[in-house]
Amino acid sequence: MARQLVEVIDRHGHVVHSYTVELEGADCVEAEYEEVALVFAENHGVIPKTEHIHLRARCVK
């Protein structure tokens, strides 16, 4: 299992949440971790649904 810290960012550039995403396989690309973090953020309920389209994610290096 490969693990990556991913930050979810709102439309203003503020980090609204950080997730440690763990995926099977060592050959995962950053976009896969970022996609999972966005799904977590959308389902977590902290961010209003109207803001979901503005969210982006980035892996922390």
N, C-alpha and C positions, 0 to 999 in steps of 0.2 A: 504494500500500500504506500502510495506517495501522498505527502501532506504539503499544503501550501496555505499561507496566510493571505486572505483576500479582503480588501477594503471595498465597501459599497459607498458610492459617492452620489450626493444629490445634485440637482441642477445648478446649485450655487458653488459647487466644488468642495463642499464640506463632507467629511467622512461621517456617515450616519450609523455605520455598524461595521464591525470586522468579524470575519468568520474564519475558522480553521477548517479548510475543506480537505477531505481525505478521499482519494480515488484509487481504485484498483489499477495496477500497472504503473510502471516507472516511466512510460513513454507518453504521458499525458501532456498536452500543451496548455499554456496559460488560459486560453479562451475557454477550455473545459472547466477549469476551476472557477473562473469568473462567472460563467453561466450558472453553475450550481449556487454560488453566493447570491446572485440576483434572485434566483428562485427562493432561496432561504429568506431573503429580505422581503420579498413580496408576500410570502406566507407567514412571516413572523408577526405581522399586524402592527408594527411600530410606525410604518410609513403609510400615509394615506394612499388609497388606490389611485387617486387622480395624479399622484406623483410617480407612479411606477414607470411610466413611459420615459421619464427623465433620468432614471437611475442608470449609473454605469458602475463598472467594477474594475479594479486593478489588483494584480498580484503584488505583494510587498516583496521586494528583493532583499 
